[in-house]
Amino acid sequence: MEDKYNQLHLERYSKQLANLLCDRHFATYDTLNGPQLLHFTPIKQVNLFVIKELLLKWHQEMANLRSPYFDYEHEDVKEALLNFMNVISRKILMKRNAFEPLLQKAIYDTFLVVLAPVTTFEEKFLRIQEEIALPKLQENLKYIDIDKPLFAGFIDTLSPSSRDREYILSRFKLYINANQDKRTPLHELLQKFSSLLPITEQEAAGQGAPAVEATPLPKPTPAAPVREQEVVSPIHTAQREASAPTARPAYRHDDDDAEEVAPANVRPTLNDNFRKAPAASLADSHSNQKIESLKNSISINQRFSFINELFNGDNMTYYHTIKALDEYTDPEEAKRYITREVAGKYDWSKKQEHVNKLLRLIERKYS
């Protein structure tokens, strides 16, 4: 049975608590620096998740620095960038408008460590990595405080040859089911949060309100790599062979096709984007697959990004918009709804990157 939690209430609570904590800090300070961030809340996991989000932002900014004119793979350049990162990581300085969304997400994600560890493992250990490698999985443990031995214990069962996300997630789900007694009880976490802003177990765990299930995982257990340790009682060899997925060709990124570049002084309209869907990046290599539901296909990370960037932090409007889009059967009606009812209200013309991500999902739904 999947872990259940009250997604809507947790997001509301996370937003309220982030707002409260920021009110307290920024009433005295104009900015937040690194030392202040390390101890911003008495819940260490929240602070660590904010730092991890900052690291992700750093990698995104570094990706934007890539240029066809310079060799970013040269060892001297890599070393210089690493030194630059070491320096700038000691010079963290954020204003409230930049910090508060990171804090809100970190609070929400901290609840998920206890309520939905499979979802946590997928996002914090697997989702942001282009290539899975055992050292990278172990490195991510630096940002885990709650149930760290539980996550570390699972990683210790993997072999260096483990590369397949689907296989690793299936094994982690088995591992969690076999180690329920090692998970932190929800009431212990709620006690810490309630000292900052009251919250009950009924509110967090989904009782008395519509609850959502943690991200479902594929039911078949894919074939195991060689020299893999068992995470639960041994699985019969025949069972593994019968459940092994059909091999798929690896994704290849083709740079041969040149894209048409719009004039610098002309901003593409939302309708232009619908006519020509944005090209999928390496991180979106699965984007050519049809989806049945926008709500179930938008990741936690992406959901917070959409709410904060496209809906100015209004999560209720976000939910109503996604719900409406999921109910449309005609793609033209869905496009009219977005362009006439939503885009103008929030001035999406200045938020092209996030608009493109949403449009890409809509195109997949009606493909």
C-alpha positions in Angstrom: 0.0 0.0 0.0 1.4 3.4 -1.0 2.1 6.1 1.6 -0.7 8.8 1.6 -0.4 12.4 2.5 -2.5 15.5 2.3 -0.7 17.3 -0.5 -2.8 20.4 -0.6 -2.6 21.0 3.2 1.1 20.3 3.3 1.7 22.9 0.6 -0.5 25.4 2.4 1.3 24.7 5.7 4.7 25.0 4.0 3.8 28.3 2.5 2.5 29.7 5.8 5.5 28.5 7.8 8.0 29.8 5.2 6.2 33.2 5.3 6.2 33.2 9.1 10.0 32.4 9.3 10.8 34.9 6.7 8.8 37.6 8.5 10.9 37.0 11.6 14.3 37.0 9.8 13.8 39.8 7.3 12.2 42.1 9.9 15.8 42.5 11.2 18.0 41.7 8.1 17.7 42.8 4.5 19.4 39.6 3.2 20.3 36.0 4.2 23.9 34.8 4.1 25.4 31.3 4.3 26.1 31.0 8.0 22.5 32.2 8.7 21.1 29.6 6.3 22.9 26.7 8.0 20.9 27.3 11.1 17.9 29.1 9.7 15.4 26.6 11.2 15.9 24.2 14.2 15.0 21.4 11.8 18.3 20.5 10.1 16.7 18.7 7.2 14.9 21.8 6.1 18.2 23.8 6.0 19.9 21.0 4.1 17.2 20.8 1.5 17.5 24.6 0.9 21.2 24.1 0.3 20.5 21.3 -2.1 18.1 23.5 -4.0 20.8 26.2 -4.2 23.2 23.6 -5.6 20.7 22.7 -8.2 20.3 26.4 -9.1 24.0 26.6 -9.4 24.2 23.8 -11.9 21.4 25.3 -13.9 23.2 28.6 -14.1 26.5 26.9 -15.0 24.6 25.1 -17.8 23.5 28.5 -19.1 27.2 29.5 -19.3 27.9 26.8 -21.9 29.0 28.3 -25.2 30.0 26.9 -28.6 33.1 29.1 -28.5 34.9 27.7 -25.5 36.0 24.2 -24.3 34.1 23.7 -21.1 35.3 20.0 -20.9 39.0 21.0 -20.7 40.5 20.0 -17.3 41.8 23.6 -16.7 38.3 25.0 -17.2 36.7 22.3 -15.0 39.2 23.1 -12.2 38.6 26.8 -12.5 34.8 26.3 -12.4 35.2 24.1 -9.3 37.3 26.7 -7.6 34.8 29.4 -8.5 32.0 27.3 -7.0 34.0 26.8 -3.8 34.4 30.5 -3.5 30.9 31.5 -4.4 29.4 28.9 -2.1 30.9 30.8 0.8 29.3 34.0 -0.4 25.6 33.1 -0.4 23.5 36.2 -0.2 19.7 36.1 -0.9 16.9 38.5 -0.5 13.5 37.4 0.7 11.9 37.0 -2.8 14.6 34.6 -3.8 14.8 32.7 -0.6 11.2 32.2 0.4 10.2 29.8 -2.4 13.3 27.7 -1.7 12.4 27.5 2.0 8.7 26.6 1.2 9.8 23.7 -1.0 12.4 22.5 1.6 9.7 22.4 4.3 7.4 20.4 2.0 10.1 18.1 1.0 11.1 17.4 4.6 7.6 16.1 5.3 7.9 13.8 2.3 11.1 12.2 3.8 8.9 10.7 6.5 5.5 10.4 4.6 6.8 9.3 1.2 10.4 8.1 1.2 10.1 6.6 -2.2 9.2 10.0 -3.7 12.1 11.6 -1.7 14.6 9.0 -3.1 13.3 9.5 -6.7 13.7 13.3 -6.5 16.7 13.9 -4.3 18.8 11.0 -5.6 17.7 10.2 -9.1 15.7 12.9 -10.8 18.2 15.6 -11.2 21.0 13.4 -12.3 21.7 12.9 -16.0 23.7 9.8 -15.3 23.3 7.5 -12.3 26.6 6.4 -10.6 27.1 5.0 -7.2 29.5 7.8 -6.0 26.8 10.4 -7.0 24.1 8.5 -5.0 26.5 8.4 -2.0 27.2 12.1 -2.4 23.6 13.0 -2.1 23.5 11.5 1.4 25.2 14.8 2.5 21.8 16.5 2.2 19.8 13.9 4.1 19.4 14.1 7.9 16.2 12.4 8.7 16.5 8.6 8.2 19.9 8.9 6.7 21.0 5.4 7.8 18.0 4.0 6.0 18.9 5.7 2.7 22.6 4.9 3.2 21.7 1.2 3.9 19.9 0.9 0.6 22.7 2.5 -1.4 25.1 0.0 0.2 23.1 -2.8 -1.4 23.7 -1.5 -4.9 26.5 -2.6 -7.1 28.6 -0.1 -9.2 26.8 -1.5 -12.3 23.4 -0.2 -11.2 22.4 2.3 -13.8 18.7 1.8 -14.5 16.4 4.3 -12.7 13.3 2.0 -12.9 15.2 -1.0 -11.5 16.7 1.1 -8.6 13.3 2.6 -7.7 11.7 -0.9 -7.7 14.4 -2.2 -5.4 14.1 0.9 -3.1 10.4 0.3 -2.7 11.0 -3.3 -1.7 13.7 -2.1 0.7 11.4 0.4 2.4 8.6 -2.2 2.7 11.0 -4.5 4.4 12.4 -1.8 6.8 9.2 0.0 8.0 10.4 -0.3 11.6 13.5 1.9 10.8 11.5 4.9 9.5 11.1 8.0 11.7 7.6 8.1 13.2 5.5 11.0 11.8 4.7 12.3 15.3 8.4 13.0 16.0 8.7 15.2 12.9 5.3 16.9 13.6 6.5 17.7 17.1 9.4 19.7 15.7 7.3 21.5 13.2 4.5 22.3 15.6 7.0 24.2 17.8 7.2 26.6 14.9 3.6 26.4 13.6 1.0 23.9 14.8 0.1 21.0 12.6 -1.7 17.7 13.4 -1.1 14.2 12.2 -4.6 14.2 10.7 -3.7 17.3 8.6 -0.4 15.9 7.4 -1.4 12.3 6.7 -4.5 13.1 4.7 -7.3 12.3 7.1 -10.4 14.4 6.7 -9.3 15.7 3.3 -8.6 14.2 -0.2 -5.2 12.5 0.0 -2.7 11.7 -2.7 -0.6 8.6 -3.0 3.2 8.7 -3.3 4.4 8.4 -6.9 3.6 4.9 -8.0 6.4 2.7 -9.2 6.4 0.0 -11.9 5.0 -3.2 -10.4 7.4 -5.7 -12.2 10.9 -5.9 -10.7 13.4 -5.4 -13.5 16.4 -7.7 -13.9 19.1 -7.2 -11.3 22.7 -6.3 -12.2 25.4 -8.7 -11.3 26.7 -8.9 -7.7 23.7 -7.1 -6.3 22.9 -7.6 -2.7 19.3 -8.5 -1.7 17.3 -5.8 0.0 14.7 -8.2 1.3 14.2 -12.0 1.3 15.8 -13.5 -1.9 13.8 -13.1 -5.1 13.7 -16.3 -7.1 15.8 -16.2 -10.3 12.8 -17.2 -12.5 10.8 -14.4 -11.1 13.4 -11.8 -12.0 13.7 -13.2 -15.5 10.0 -13.2 -16.0 9.7 -9.6 -14.9 12.7 -8.2 -16.7 11.7 -5.3 -19.1 12.3 -5.4 -22.8 15.5 -3.6 -23.7 15.1 -0.2 -25.1 17.7 1.7 -27.2 19.5 4.4 -25.3 18.5 8.0 -25.8 20.7 9.9 -28.3 20.8 13.7 -28.4 21.1 14.8 -32.0 22.5 18.3 -32.6 22.5 18.1 -36.4 19.2 19.8 -37.0 19.5 23.6 -36.8 16.6 25.5 -35.2 15.1 28.6 -36.7 16.0 31.6 -34.6 13.5 34.4 -34.2 14.7 38.0 -34.5 16.0 39.4 -31.2 13.4 42.2 -31.0 10.4 39.9 -31.6 9.0 37.9 -28.7 7.2 34.7 -29.7 3.5 34.7 -28.7 1.9 31.9 -26.7 0.1 30.8 -29.9 3.4 30.6 -31.7 4.6 28.3 -29.0 1.6 26.0 -29.4 2.1 25.8 -33.2 5.8 24.9 -32.7 6.3 22.9 -29.5 9.6 23.5 -27.7 12.3 20.9 -28.5 13.0 18.4 -25.7 16.2 18.7 -23.8 18.3 15.9 -22.6 16.6 16.1 -19.2 13.2 15.8 -21.0 14.2 12.9 -23.1 11.0 11.1 -22.2 8.9 14.0 -23.4 7.8 12.3 -26.6 5.7 9.9 -24.6 1.9 10.6 -24.4 0.6 11.4 -21.0 -3.0 10.9 -19.8 -3.0 13.4 -16.9 -1.2 16.7 -16.4 -1.7 16.5 -12.7 0.0 13.1 -12.3 2.8 13.9 -14.7 4.1 17.2 -13.2 6.8 16.5 -10.7 7.0 18.0 -7.2 9.9 20.2 -8.3 8.1 21.3 -11.4 4.8 22.0 -9.6 6.5 24.4 -7.2 8.2 26.1 -10.1 4.9 26.5 -12.0 3.1 27.8 -8.9 5.7 30.3 -8.0 6.7 31.5 -11.6 3.5 31.2 -13.6 0.8 31.7 -10.9 2.6 34.2 -8.6 2.5 31.7 -5.7 -1.3 31.1 -6.0 -1.5 27.4 -5.6 -5.3 27.3 -5.8 -5.4 28.9 -9.2 -2.7 26.4 -10.3 -4.7 23.4 -9.2 -7.9 24.8 -10.9 -6.0 25.5 -14.1 -4.4 22.0 -14.3 -7.7 20.4 -13.4 -9.5 22.3 -16.2 -6.8 21.4 -18.7 -7.1 17.7 -17.8 -10.8 17.8 -18.4 -10.6 19.2 -21.9 -10.7 16.6 -24.7 -10.2 19.1 -27.6 -6.7 20.5 -27.8 -8.0 23.7 -29.5 -10.3 24.4 -26.5 -7.5 23.8 -24.1 -5.3 26.3 -26.0 -8.0 28.9 -26.0 -8.5 28.5 -22.3 -4.8 29.0 -21.6 -4.3 32.0 -23.9 -7.6 33.8 -23.0 -8.2 33.0 -19.4 -4.8 32.4 -17.8 -1.8 33.8 -19.7 -2.8 37.4 -19.8 -3.8 37.5 -16.2 -0.3 36.5 -15.0 1.7 38.1 -18.0 3.3 34.9 -19.2 5.0 36.8 -22.0 7.9 37.4 -19.6 8.1 33.8 -18.3 9.0 32.0 -21.5 11.2 29.2 -20.0 8.4 28.1 -17.6 5.7 28.5 -20.2 7.6 26.3 -22.6 7.8 23.5 -20.0 4.0 23.7 -19.5 3.3 23.8 -23.2 5.5 20.7 -23.7 3.4 18.8 -21.2 0.2 20.0 -22.9 1.5 18.9 -26.3 2.2 15.4 -24.9 -1.3 15.1 -23.5 -2.9 15.8 -26.9 -0.3 14.0 -29.0 
